[in-house]
């Protein structure tokens, strides 16, 4: 056996990822974290272009539909707020309560998936019927609408067990994704929290820095019989015994929110479409004391004595948080049918209902399930205003409206917008095939997701040599021609796009090799198998052969490319201790004839068994003052850090100072 022992500067680390478990209210977990220096809240310059509306400081609140985005998730909503019982599930907002989710600050799970996980836990496992929080802020500062019902709806985020006081009436619950028991939130989170608190305070007539008393609903007395005195804006821990929301600097949040609230107080709003299929209107809106006022013209506003300081374009879903439609019983997207009629209706985002005019098979093709239709009393359905019907569009056709350049592709009865001429050509559509239809006809088709660039497409942009793989609507750069060819891509499959198309696609991580690929660097003999997107060391040549791998399948990359794709700790590496070590397989390039990781193992005069391959034994940072002992039944070579090698037999003691 050939052995080489060298002192390496890198140390092995065992990294454990623990899944946070949600508690009853604040989702807090008993976790020990290393305290870190506090981040200065919200004063760090940042790019807020996706967090605030254009030319304004008004926070963007993404609609619930961003994460409640499938029939299965819709069906988990079993708690529907009521305004016909006492106390009503809508109450004037008197406080804003801040929480943290007690999930990882560097969460490997995307924010939307994490919100969905919290929703499932609270709605189903806890039996609350919905997510408990009114708003969620992720680590990038994005704000999401949470609980169904809009402004003032009863939440499920603070119930004080000690005296049965229910703080969910008349409060807004905001949760920050992360754990801030010892580590402070980043500037993006702070900035969004301050803007959101300021905007909600202005909309509900609250002073963010005030201390006030308010009546609290008590479960035992069935009345607003208890009194609580405290800040208008406060943390969960200010109400009951919990660490939530950790060390969030609420004093600074209050001060900054008060500045924002003063700015927002006299804003006027007009709506813009936020998502495909949402509808803007021409009204002007003001939000005062938790309710919105609509003016159909500016003259109507001024003639009534109204004034404003700034006109802001805002999403309809955000201004609808304060509309009367939030008192409707059924969620946008619900499927309803009268107990007196077989017609099925869709509750649209404007609070109206749209009848389906199609066959049962088309209803299924369009993505709905008859089992999801809820039958309700006719007088309850009659409460809704009737909107335009829904027709099944002609599949595989290209259509547009008169006077509107937007082009749609019809698929499964829905219209899907083709966002650009470049995408139209990329998808192989033919311009002469576009049919111009009446606006009302196209409006009667449901809107599906916009047409994407297909996954697996290879693209580059004019005036740049960089090549990208499109995956999940992300541009994944291919780092080198060597990687491109080893992934068996074809150069003639690359399509060139205009530079402005890059803005429509997010930038992702570099394109990697599929699971099961065998990789090494040209500079190092170690071979790795790619598993779950990570490199896993093949411990020895014997293990390589035993696993049924083939030497000819090993792809050799230059070190820079390899480390760019798979840098960091080695998955599956064994912790070294005492005199034990984990051998690495040896070898160089696939094409080198005398290399272990080529088609045939190399031979050497010092091998005790014919055909036995080289093995390198590397010790990673041995404990201080501890010698390393290397032994073998046959001959081997011992090489020190200066690459001075000696042939050895039996046992060799390597002193700590020389290791």
N, C-alpha and C positions, 0 to 999 in steps of 0.2 A: 504494500500500500504506500502511496506517496502522500505525505502530509506536509502542510505548510502552515505555520502558526505565526500570526502577526498581531501586533497591538493595533486595534482600530479605535478611532476617536469617538465613533458613534456609540450610543448606549441604547439598549433595548428598552422599550416602554410597553407596559401593558395598559391598554386603554379600554376602559369599561364604559359602555353606554347604558344608562338606566332609563327605562320608560317611566315618566312621571305618572303617578296615580292620583286621580282627582278626589278631593275631599268633598264633603256635602255642599259647602257654599263657595269658598274662594278657590277651590281646586288646589289649595296649598298642599305641599308635601313636606315631610320632615327631611330636608336635604341639607347636607353640610357642603358649603362652597367656600372657596378661598376669597376673602374680602379683596376688593380691588378699589383703586382710586375712583372717586365719584367724577362723573362727566359733568361739565358745566352745562346746565340745562338750556337748550334751545338757542344759545348765543353763538354757536358755531355756524359759519356760513355753509350752506348746503344747496343742492339743486332740488327745489321744491316743485318743479314743473308738473309732476304727476300727482302732487299732494294738494295743490290749490288750483282754483279756477283761474283761467287766463286773466291777466291784468288785475288780479285781486289777491287778497289774503284769506279768502273764504275756503275752508277745508273741503276737499272732495270726499263725500261719503258714498262708497260703493254700495250698490243695492244688495239686498239679501239674495237676489237671484244669482249673484256671482258665485255663492257657495251652496245655496239650496237649489241645486241645478239639475235634479233628476226626479222622476216620479217616485222612486223609492225613498228619496230624502223627503219629498213633499209629504209622503204618507206617514212619516214619523211625527208630523205636527198634529198633535191631538188636543192641545190646549188652545182654545179659541177665546179671546177676550170678549166679555159681555158688557153691554151698557144698560141692560134691562134688569139688573140685580143690584142689591145694595151690599157693600159699596160697589160702585161701578169700577170696572177694571181700568178705566181711564180717570186719572186724578190730576189736578194742577201740579206741576213740577215744583218742588220746594228745595230739593237737594240733588247734588251730583256726587255719586260715590265711586271711588276708584279702587280697582282690584288688579291683581296679577294672576295669571293662569297657572303658575307653578309648573310650567313646562320648561324645556331646555331653552337657554338663551341663544345657543347655536343649534337650533332645532333642525335635525336632518329632514324632518317632514315639512313640506311646503305649507305656507300659512293657510291656504284654503283647505287643504286636507286636515290640518290641525283643527281648524274651526269646525269642520264636519265631524271630527272625532269628539270634540267637546259637545257638540249638538247631540250626537248619538248618545253619549254618556248621560247628559242631563235630561234629554227628552225621553229616553227609553230606560236606561239602567236606573236612573234616579226617579223616573216616573213623573217628571215635571211637564212633559208634553211639548216642550220647546227648549231652545237655548235660554239660559237665564239672564244673559247680559243684553243690554240695548245696543251697545256698540263695542267693537273689537278693534284694537290697534295692533298691527304686526310690527316686527322688528325693523321693517323698512319705512315705518310711519304711515302705511296705508290704513285707512279707516273703513270698516265694514259695518253696514247695518246688521244688527243682530236679531233680537226678539221681534216677532211679528206683532204689529199693532200700532207702530209709529209713536209719535211723541206722547208722553204721559201714560203709556200703557204699564200695567203692573208687571214688574219683573220677577225674577226668582234668583236674587243674589245676596240679600241680607235678611235673615230671620233670626232674631236673637232668642235662642232656646231658653236662656236663664229666666226670662220673664214673659216669653211668648209675644214679644213686640215684633210686628211685621213692618219692616222699613221698605218693603217693596212697593207699597202704595205711595205715590207722589215723589218717587225718586227715579233718577236715571243711573243705571249701572254701566260703567265703562271698564272693560278688562284689557290689560296690556299683556300680550303674549310674551311669556318669559317668567323668570324667577328673579326677584329683586330684593331678596332677603339680605344679601350681602353685596351684591353687584348692582350698580346703578344702571338705569336705562340709558340708551345712546341718544345723541342729540336729535335724531329724526323722530324717535318716539316722543321725546319731550315736546318738540315743536308741534307735532300733530295733536298731542294731548292738550296743550295750551290753546291751540286754535279751536279744537272741538269743544272744549269746556267754555271758551269765550263765546263761540257761536250759539251753543245751546243755552248759555246764560242770557245772551241778548234776546234770543227767540222766546224765552220763557219769563223775561222780566226779572232776572236774578242778578244779585251783586256777588261776584265770585269771592270777594274778600270779606263778606259780611258774616257775622255770627248771629244766629237767629234761633228762636224757639218754634217748634211746630208740633202738632198733634200726631200721634202714632197709633195706627190700628193695632188693637190687642186681640189676640186669638181667643183668649179666655172670656173677656168681657163683650166681645163682638161689637166693639165700638172704637172710635178714635179717642180713647180715654187717657192714654199716657202722653207725656210731654218730653220732648228731647231738645236740648239746647246745644248748639255746636255750629261749626262752620257750614256755610252753604255748600262748599266743595270740600270733601273730606275723604279719608281712606276707610276701608273696611275695618281696620284695627281701631279706628276712633269710635266705633260703635260696639264691637264685641271683642273678646279675647282671641286675637289672631295676629299673625305677623304680616298679613296681607294689607297693603301692597308692598311691603318691605321698606326700603330706604328712599322711595320716591320722594323728591323734594316738593311737597305739596304747597309749602309757603310760596315758593317761586312760581309754581303752576298757577296759584291764585292770582299773584301779582300780574303775571304775563297775560292770563286769561282776562283780567279786568281791562287791560289795555286793548286787547282784541275786541272785547264786548262793547267798549265805547265806540270803536270804529264801526262795528257791525250794526249798531243800534238803529240806524236810519237808512239801511241799504234797501234798494228795490231790486226785485229779481224778475228775470224772464227765463223761460225754460229752453233747454236744448236737448235733442235726443242723446241719451247716454249709451244705449246699447242698440243693436240691430232690432228693429221692430218697435222700439219705444217712440212715442209721438210727442213732439213739442207743440205748444199752443202760442197764441199771440197775446195772452193776458200778461198783465204786470202784477206782481205779488209783493206784499209786505207780510212779515211774520211778527205778530204782536201778542204778547201774553199767551204764547203756546198755540195760537191759531193763525191761519193765514187769511189774508184779505186779498181778494182778486179784483182787479180793475181791467176792463176790456180795452180801455184806451188811456193814454196819458192824460187826456183832458178830463176823464172821469176822476182820476186821482187828484188833479189840481183843483177841480171844481168842488171837491168834497173837503178841501182844505189840507189835503195831503202834501207832504214834502218828502224829499229824499236827498241823500248826499252822494250816492253812487249807484249806477245800474250795473248789476252783475248777471252774467249768463250762467245759469245753474242747471243741473240735471233735473228732469221732471220727477224722477224717483226720490230725489232729496227734498224737493219742495212738497211732495206728496206726503212726507212724514207728518205734515201739519194739516192735511186735508180732511174733509169730512168723510172721505171714502175709507179712511182707516177704521171707521166704526162698522164697516161691513163685516159680516160674519165669516166670509170665506176668503181664503188667501188667493192672491193673483195666481193664475194657473190652475185653479181648481176646476174640475169637471162636474157640472150639475145637471140634474134632470128633474122635472116636475113629477109629482106623483100622479098627475093627470095627463101627462103627455110623454111621448118617447123621444122628443127632440133633446139632443145633448147640447149644452152651452159651455163655453169657456169664459172664465172670469178674466178679463183683460186688465192691463196695468192702469187703466183709467177708471177702474171700478165698475165698468159696464160689462154686460155679458154678450157674447157672440155665438149665434147658433151655427152648428156644423151642418153644411149642405153637401153631403157626400155619402158614399156607401159604407157599410160596416167594414169592408176590407180596406177601403181607402183610409178610414179612421185608424185602423191598425197600422197601415203602411206609413202614415204620417207620424207615428211614434207614440200613439196613445193605447191604453188598455181599457176595455169595457169594464173590467173589474174595479177600475179607479173612479168610475162615475158614481157620484153620491146623489141619491134620490131625496128630495126635500119637498115640503109642502108647497103647493102652488102659490099661496099668498106670500110665502117667504121669497120665492123666486121673483114674484111680481114687484118686490121691493127694488129690484135692480133695473137700471135703464138699459134698453136694448141698443146694441151697436151693430155695425155691419156684419153680414154673415161671413162664414169661412168656407171657401171653395178649395177643392183639390186641384193644384196646378198641373198643367200638362208636362209630365216627366220628360227630362232630357231635352228641354227646349230652352232657348235663349230669348229673353224678353226685356223690354224697357218701356218706360212711360214716355208720352209725348212731352217734349220740352225739358226732359231730365236725362242727362247723359249716363246715369247709372244703369248698368247692365246686370241682369240676374240670370242664374242658371237654375232651372227647376229640377229638384231631386226629391223623390218621395213626397211629392205634392207641395213642398215648401220652396220658396224663393231664396236663393243664396247669392248674395251680392259678389260680383267679380270686382275686386277693389281697384284694379288698374289695367291699363292697356297692356302693360308688360306681362301681367299675370294672365290676361286673356290669351295672349299669344303663346305663353309658356304652356298653358293647359291644352293647346291645340284647337281652340275654338275658331270658328270661321265667322268673320264679321257679317258676311252676307246672310247668315242664318238668323240674325237677330230680328225678332218680330216686335213691332211697336203696338202696344195695347192701350186701352183706355186706363186712366189712372185708377179708377174705381175697381177695375178688374184685377189689377196687380195688387191693390190694397186688400183685396179679399183673400189673397194667398197668405198663409202664415209665413213668417220670416224665420229662416234657419240660420245657422252659423255661416259667416262669410266664407267664401271659397278660399282654401289655403293653398300654398305651394305644397305639392305632394312630398310626404316623407320619403327619404332616399334620394331626392334630387341633388345633383351636383351643380353648383353655381359659382360664378365669379362675377365681379362687378367691373364695368369698363374702367380702364386706366388703373387697374390694380391686378397683380398676378395672383393674389391669394385665392385659394379654392376652399369652398365650404360644402359641408353635407347638411342638408335640411332635415331636421328631426324634431318632431313635436313643435313645429313652427319656430324653431331656434336655428340660428346659423352656428354650426359646429366646425371651427376651422380644422383643416387637415394640415398638419404641421410641416410636412415635407413630401417631396416627390416619392421618396423611399416608402413612406407610410402609405401614400396613395396607391402605389403599385402593389404593395404587399397586402392591402385590403382588396385587391383584385378589381379596383375601379378602372374604368376606361376613360382615357383622355377625351375621346370624341363624344362622350356623354355630357361633358361640361357645357352648360349654357350661360351666356353672358347676359347680365341684367343691368339696367341703368342704375347709377349710384343711388338715386332717391328711393329705390325699392328696398335698400338696406334698412331704412327707418321702419318698415312694416314688419320686420322680423327681429326678435330679441337675439342677443348674442349669447350663445351657450358655451359649454366647456368643449375642449377639443374632441374631435372624433376619436373614439377608442376602438380597440379590437373586441370582437365578440367573445363571450365566455367559451372556454375550451381552447383558446389560442395559446400556443407555447411561445414565449418570448425570452430574449436575453439581450444584453448589450454586446457590441463588438469588442468592448474593452474589458469585459468581465465574464468569467466562465459560468456564473450562476444562471440557472434556468428557472423560469416562473411559468405557472399555469394561471390564466386569467379566470377568476371565479367571482361571480356577482360584481363584475366590473373592477375587481381589485386583483393585484398580483399576489400569488401564493407561491412560496419557494418550494421547488422540488428538492427534497433534502439530500438525495444522493442519486448516483447513476443507477444503482440497483432499484431504487424506488421508481425512477423514471421508466426503466424497462418493465418492472413488475406492473406498473399502471397501464401498460400497453401503449405508451407513447412511442412515437417514431422520431428518431433523430432528424430525419429529413424534413420534418414539419416545424422545426424550431426556426422562428424568424429572428434574425439578429438586427438590432437597431443601433444607431449611434446613441451614446449616453445621454446627450441633451434631449433628444426626442423621447427616449424611454423615461427619463426623469420628469419631463414635462407632463407625460401621460400618467405615470404611476409613481410619482415621488412619494416620500413619507415612509411610514412603518410598513414592514412586510407582514401581510396577512398570514396567519398560521405559523409564524416563527416561534421557536421554542425558547423559553427563558433559560439562560445559562446560569449555572451555579456550581460552586465547588470545582471539581475536576471534570465535570460533564461539559460536553460541547455538542453543538449540532452541526454536522458536516454539510457543506455546500457542494453541489455538483460542479465539476470543472469543465472548462471548454471555452472556445473562442467563437469563431465564425462558422456558420453552416458549411461554408465552402472550403474551409481549411482542412486538408486531408488528415493531419495528425492531431485533430482536436477531438476531445471526448464527445462534444455535442455536434458531431457530424454523423454521417450514416454508419460509421464503424468506429468503435472505441479505439483510442490510440494505444500503442504499446510502448513499454519502456523497459530497459534492462533491469530496473530495480523492482519490477512487479513480481510478486510471488506467485500469481496465478495468471496463466496466459489469457490475454484479452481483458484483464481486470482494469477498469478505468482509474484515472487520477481522481483523488478526492481532496478538496481543500478543507481544513479544519480552521475556523476563525473564532477567536475568543473576543467577545465584545466587552470591553471594560471590566476585567476581573476585579474582584474585591481587593481593596488595598492590603498590601503585605501578604497576599495569598499567592503561592506558586501555582503554576499550571503543569500537570503531568500528562505527557503524551506517550502512549504505548501502542505497539502493534505486533502481531505474531510474525510479520515479515519485515523486509527493509522499507525504509521511508526516508524522505528528506525533510530536514528541519531548516527553515529559512528564517532569519531574523529580519528586523525592520529595515536593514540595509540591503536586503535580498542576497545576503551571503548564506549559502546553503551547504549543509553537511549531510552525508548519508548516515542514517542511524538504524539501529536494531533494538528491539526490546523497549525499555522505558527511558524517557528523557524528561528531566525536571527542568522546567523553564522558570527561572527566578522572576519574581514580580517586576524587578527593575528592568529586566530584559524583555518582558512580554509586550 
